[in-house]
């Protein structure tokens, strides 16, 4: 859906936003976006009330990679929703 409006992106589920943003980044090897996602996951988990998971992720790159692949789910996905919308706004062909 190229050229989507802000309102159209807001109507998508968090899982759809995640899948489209991460899928686009994977297809275009956009490591900058994927790295920003990885950096934000611990703070998003803490904001979502999962401080134990946030501490673990700070210590474990393996945990961050797993989280990036599933970051469109649950409270974490909701906390990262603005990142997905911003990324998709910048890449309307995603």
N, C-alpha and C positions, 0 to 999 in steps of 0.2 A: 504494500500500500504506500506507494511513493507520495511524498508531499502531504502527509497527514497533518491535520491541524492539532493544536494543543488539546482542544476538546476531544478529538478522536483518540489521542493517546491516553487521556485521562479516563476514558471509558473502558480501556483494556484492563484485564485482570493483571495483578502483579506477576503471576506466572507467565502470562503472555508477554508482558514488558520484558521480563528477565530473559525468556527464551529468544525473543527477537533481538534484544541488545547483545546478549552473549553470543548468539549465533552469528550476528553480523560481525562482531569483533573477531570471532574465530575465523570466519571466511576471509576477512580482510587482514588477518594477523595484526590486529590492533592491540598490541601489547600494552600501550599506554592506558587504554580503557581497562583492560583486564588487571593491570597492576593497580590502578586506582580502586577497582572493585576489591581486590585483595587487601589493600591498605584500609579500606573503610569497614570491612566485615567485623573486626573485633569491636570497634566503637558502636556499630549497629547492633551487635549482639548485646553489648552492655546496656545500650539504650532500651533494648527490648526486654531487659531484666535478666539476661543470662550472663551474668558477670563471670561465672566459673568457666563457661565456654570461651568467653573473650580472653581470659587469662591463658587458657590452654592454647588458643590460636596464636597468641603472641609468641609462645614458645615453640609452636609446631608449624612449619611450612606445609607439611602434609595435610594438616587440618585446614589450612587456608585454601589449598587447592581444591579439596573436597567441598568446602563451603562455597567456593566460587561457582562450582558446577551446580550447586543446589541453592544458590542464594536468592532464588525467586520464590522460595517456599516460606510459609508461616510468617512469624513476626519479623524474622530477618528480611524476608522479601519486602514486607511492608515498610521497614525502615530504609531499605535501599531503593524503593520505588522512585523517589525523585531523581536518583542517579540514572535509572533506566530511561525515564522520560526525557531527561536532559540529553542523554546520548542519542536516543532515537530522534529527537528534535534536530540534532546536528547532522544526523544521517537519515534523511527522509526516505532513502531507497532501501532501508533495512526491512 
